[in-house]
Amino acid sequence: MASSLNFAYLSRTKVVYYLGRHVNNITKITKLHIRCNSNSNKMASSKVPNIKLSSGHAMPVVGYGTFNLFKENEVRDAARVALEVGYRHFDTAWLYKTEEELSDAITQKIKDGLLKRSDLFLTSKLWNTHHRPESVEEMCRDSLTSLQTDYLDLYLIHCPVAVKGSCKQGDALKTKMPHDDVDFIDTWKVEVHPYYTNNELLDYCKQENIVVTAYAPLGRGMSNSADQFKPANLLVDKTIQKIAAKYNKTAAQVLLRWGVERGYTLIPKSVTPARIKQNIEIFDFSLNEADVETISTLNKWHKCYHLDLYRDHPEYPF
Ligand code: NAP
């Protein structure tokens, strides 16, 4: 099983959805794309369409985000709902502490005959303490064990800030650690929503044939967390609400569809069954060009995720 794991260092042209950075010494790249016996280009059809990556593999346009705001069992229950209503792309990370509960939900649904592992696109992420090439495998194997799988569809560097030492998952966003100097080519999965449109980066990625994934696509971020996270009030924005009423959709559906129209993938998070379902019911309508443009003019450079802990890191801001 894990012994057949194939660790392949990527060249810039194969980068899946983080932005390529121009560095000369690509021998030090720590980004890994890990695949083993994956058939994700043959993923079973669900109501969510796929986007084709430059690698030739398919990635469902809307995925399910699992950032760790959850109480015990919340991810397990919400992921079950997500699988039942048709999500096949899941975003997790060592940091989130959601890999095991997500895996329980997947294992159960595989047992029930709803899907096969090869129908899923699973992403996990390497934490900042393990950027050194010799440390990557250990953390990757840890994620594979937690997820009870022998391959990931995508393994990403979580943040482009390497630090030294070790910390517990629950303390990772609170613990200040000494910086480490590890070269890398790229590490950004990016925040995108109408108050942070990120146009320059999206244009660059389009030009380079890199598929971008938007996090915090509803602009909520860690809504009930500390100061370093600043949720945007997009769901009550008057322009969004007016457009939503015109299409007979919710504000959240308009925010997500706006991303789909702009050509990237999105990973909204919700633990509320009706919202989980609603967030993929966005393929029975499309926004016209004028409405896409109107929403794009709402940009305020409002970022939900600041990660102040890394403000003095040479790679900050990211
Ligand atoms: P988000 O998806 O923009 O917002 C989540 C919030 O919106 C939750 O509070 C959720 O509430 C609410 N919500 C969801 N659907 C809704 C709907 N239809 N109507 C009204 N409210 C709704 O923010 P996010 O969780 O920060 O980002 C999404 C995912 O991106 C994360 O879970 C994580 O997987 C990923 N991410 C990655 C990175 C990275 O560095 N790579 C960084 C940040 C996030 P309920 O849950 O209460 O329903």
Residues whose N, C-alpha, C, O or C-beta is under 5 A from the ligand:
A	BS01	NAP	G65 T66 F67 D91 H158 K189 Y215 A216 P217 L218 G219 R220 G221 M222 S223 A252 I267 P268 K269 S270 V271 T272 R275 Q278
